[in-house]
Amino acid sequence: MFYETARGHGLPHDPFKAIVTPRPVGWITAMSAKGEVNLSPYSFFNAVSEKPAMVAFSSSGRKDALTFIEETKEFVCNLATYDLREQMNATSAPLPRGVNEMEHAGLAAAPSRLVKPPRVAASPAALECRWVQTVPLVPLEGGEPSYYLVVGQVVGIHIDDRFIVDGLVDTAAMRPIARSGYRDYFVATPETRFAMTRPGAGGG
């Protein structure tokens, strides 16, 4: 099939997110100027730069995480894993502003080193970030944006030492989960891992 996105697909559900997949889950901790903590998962998330290290996530509307980040200029990206899948899902609940999703999901907080928002203690990796900019994603036809892209620079990284093997991070052993379309997720495992070397490139 082929369809023009402006005209619709005629299917029971939008296939777009089932095609651009799997997408890492940005499990974002933010803190307001008043000290309120927000923890929420974002399926439009990824690393976008290495030098300097930067990440970005896209928020549907100006949700609490986006508002808090712009207030304090800081946030944390926690790695969402298979073992934490139920807690991650619980933090997506539409709770009132000021309600701590971390506590709602029964998650313990751990202090960050360089930023104020806490990280998820049980997560095997976390990226401490400082806000760089928010980009309104204005559609070609103009009008008000529905989504806002939040870009942050990574200033500190936490890694559980259990997952550092021979100087390399064993990502598959952490079993990170990724979002697909509909209600589907994928999980990375050692069994599904494979390696390839780019032509003319080293092994990094």
Secondary structure as GFF3:
##gff-version 3
##sequence-region A 1 204
A	DSSP	alpha_helix	16	19	.	.	.	ID=ss1
A	DSSP	beta_strand	23	24	.	.	.	ID=ss2
A	DSSP	beta_strand	26	31	.	.	.	ID=ss3
A	DSSP	beta_strand	37	42	.	.	.	ID=ss4
A	DSSP	beta_strand	45	50	.	.	.	ID=ss5
A	DSSP	beta_strand	53	60	.	.	.	ID=ss6
A	DSSP	alpha_helix	64	72	.	.	.	ID=ss7
A	DSSP	beta_strand	74	79	.	.	.	ID=ss8
A	DSSP	three_ten_helix	82	84	.	.	.	ID=ss9
A	DSSP	alpha_helix	85	90	.	.	.	ID=ss10
A	DSSP	alpha_helix	101	104	.	.	.	ID=ss11
A	DSSP	beta_strand	109	110	.	.	.	ID=ss12
A	DSSP	beta_strand	119	120	.	.	.	ID=ss13
A	DSSP	beta_strand	125	136	.	.	.	ID=ss14
A	DSSP	beta_strand	147	159	.	.	.	ID=ss15
A	DSSP	three_ten_helix	161	163	.	.	.	ID=ss16
A	DSSP	beta_strand	164	165	.	.	.	ID=ss17
A	DSSP	beta_strand	168	169	.	.	.	ID=ss18
A	DSSP	alpha_helix	171	174	.	.	.	ID=ss19
A	DSSP	beta_strand	177	179	.	.	.	ID=ss20
A	DSSP	beta_strand	185	187	.	.	.	ID=ss21
A	DSSP	three_ten_helix	190	192	.	.	.	ID=ss22
###
